[in-house]
Amino acid sequence: MLNGVVITLFVVALVLANLPWLNERLFILFTPAESQKKLWMCLCEWFVYFIVWLLLGFGVEKKLMGDITQQGWEFYVINLCLFVVFALPGFIYRYDLRPHLEKRQRRIK
């Protein structure tokens, strides 16, 4: 059971880390005033998703173990770096691949 929970947490982290880069809505609910989200909006949304993922992990730990283990700053830095690595595919798609694809579509028309 524990392995399934850990894998689920990693999959949720992968989805949440890429969500700000793959859609144009803020937190899946709000449409920004501009036509596209700015970089700072994506970064703020990404960081909020990181906090949500940490809280979800703490909730799972509390439910399975009965108590939350005290962690040092290293734990949070490592998890932040993991979340950065998970966000890389969405970031590359938004700022590198998508402009090339849109340029190609305009050329075809």
Buried (B, 14 or more C-beta within 10 A) or exposed (E): EEEEBEEEBEEBBBBBBBBBBEBEEBEEEEEEEEEEBEEEBBBBBBEBBBEEBBEBBEEBBEEEEEEEEEEEEEEEEEBEEBBEEBBEBBBEBBEEEEEEEEEEEEEEE
